Amino acid sequence: MERQVTEAESWSRALGGDGAALGAVFDLHSDRVFRHAYAVLRDVHDAEDATATAFLELWRRRSSVRVIDGSVLPWLLVTAANCARNVARSRRRYRALLDSLPRGEHAESAEREAVAGMPVLDIVDGELGTQLRALPRTDYLLVMLTAVEGYSTSEAATAVGISASAARTRLSRVKARLRTPAASVPAPIGEEVGG
């Protein structure tokens, strides 16, 4: 009977440049990373692109990847979320460009019809979805890792590169902010230091 190779062993070999070992890590986590990207984008092709980009970044940046409890999955989830947000931003820009183009009175362009049916680009719809999309990047990632993926605050903090106490403070502020009616929630000023 063959001994199962652990993720830590595969990752250690991948750090040395072993592409087959990275393939083992991909096989282990690709479904979960895809599901996460799909939850953000709600589009199979875009989620596949975000997943592929996350694993490409894992290989490219392998020497600086944060490993949490012997796993690269938290890093992959954060990277996939960033990739998905970039895809969503590109899609919004494309739609804005299409909306700015002149068109006839009664005819819709094929491109406009194609993007008109695209679903909401985040995990949650409605008022809560609007508030979540307005969060600064680090706060959004902390919520995603703790509330959606089930990581502890400490693990999520390590994944996004801040201290556990800073993560607890940020999550506490997010909770308070989400309890406030959407009309009174101020727009984010920008990413805070440390995120």
N, C-alpha and C positions, 0 to 999 in steps of 0.2 A: 504494500500500500504506500502510495506516494505521500510525503509530508506536504501539507498546505503551506504555501509561502505567505507570510504575513504582509500586511500593507507596509509596515516599518521596514521589512527586508526589501520589498520591491522598491520603496522610495529611496532607500539607501543606495541600491544599485542604479536607480534613475539619476541620482545626484552625480554618480560617476559617469553618466553619459549613456547608460544602457537603455536604448529605445524600447526594447521588449519589456523591460521592467516598467517603463512608463505605460506601456500598453496594458499591463496587469492592473495598474492604478486606474487607468481609464475604464477597464472592464468592471472594476469594483465600484466606481462612483458615477459613471456616465449617466445612468438612469436617474439617479437622484438630482444631479446637476441639471439634466434636461427638464425634469419635472419642475424644478425651481424656476428655470428660465421661462418655461411655458406658463407658469402661474403669473409671471410678470407680464409677458408679451401676448399670451392667448393666441399665438400663431405658431404652428408646427415648424415651418421653415425658418422663421426668425429665431425660434428657440434652439433649433439645431445649429444655426450660425453662432448664437451666443455660447452654446455649449462647446462648440469647436474652438471658438476664440478663447474661452476660459482654459481649455486644456493646452492650447498653443502657448498661452501666457504661462501656464504651469511649467511647461518645458523650458521656455525662454528664460524665465525668471527663477528657475529651480534652486539656485544658490541662495536666494533671499526669501523663499516661501516660509511662512510661519506654520509650523506643525503644532497642532494642539492635541494632546493626549495620543500621540503617535499617528495622527491622521491629518491629511492635507484637505479633507473635505470642507472644514469651515473656510479655509482660504479659497477653495474652489467656488463655494457658494457666494462669498463676497464678490469674487471676480466675475462670476456669472451674472450677479445682480448688476454690477457696474456695466458689463457688456450689454445686458438687456436694456438698461436705461439709455445707453448710447444708441442702440437700435431704435428704441422708442423715440428718442430725440430726433434722429435722422428721419424717421417716418413723419413726425410732426412738421419738420422743415419741408419735406417733400409735399405734404398736404398744403402747407402755407404757400409754397411756390405754385402749386396747381390752382389754388384759390385766387392767386393774384393774376393768373393768365386771363386774357380776354376770351370770351366765348359767346356764341350766338344766344339769342333770347330763349329759344326753346330746346336747344340741344345741349345735353351734358356730355362732357368728354368721357372717353372710355376710362382714362386714368382716374377721374373723379368718381365715377361709378364704382371702380374697383376698390378705392380706398374708403368709400363712404360706408361700406358694411363692416369695416374693421372694428373689432371689439375694443373695449376699454383697455388701456395699457397698464393696468396695475392689478394687484392682488384683490383689492376690494373696490366695489363700485359705490356710487352715491356720495353722501357727505363725508363719511369716514375715508373713502378712497381719495377724495379731494384733499382732505387734511393730511393724509399720509404722503401724497405726492408733493405736498408743499414743504415737507420736512427737509432740513439740511441732510446732505448725503450720509454723514456718519450716523445721525439719528435714525434715518430710514434703515440703514444696514443693521443697526442694533435691534430695532423692532423686528426686522425680518429674521434675524438669527435667533432671537429669543422667543418671539411669539409664533412665528411660522415654522421655524426649523427645530425649535425645542432645545437650543443650546443654553447653558447657564450664562448669566450676566458676565461672569469672569471669562468664560470661553469666548463669548462674543466680543468682549473688550480686547482680548488678545488678537482675535481675527482682524479687527479694524485698527489695531495699533494704538489703543489708549489704555489707561489704567482702569482697573475694575471700579474704583471709586468714581472716576469720571463717567464711566458707563452707567453706574447706578444713578448718578445725578442727572445725566441726560435722559435716561428712561423715566425717571420721576417727572422731569419737566414735560416729556412727551405725553405721559399719562394725564397730567394736569391740562395740557394744551388740548388733548383730544376730548376732554370733558367739557370744554368751552364750546358754545355754539359756533358754527363755521363762520357766521357773519362777523363775530368779534375776534377771530383768530388772525393775528397780524401775519403778513407775508414774511417768509424768512429773509433775513438780511443777507445771508450768505454763509458759507461754511466757516465754522468757528475754528480757532487754532487747535491743533491736535487731531483734526479729522481729515 
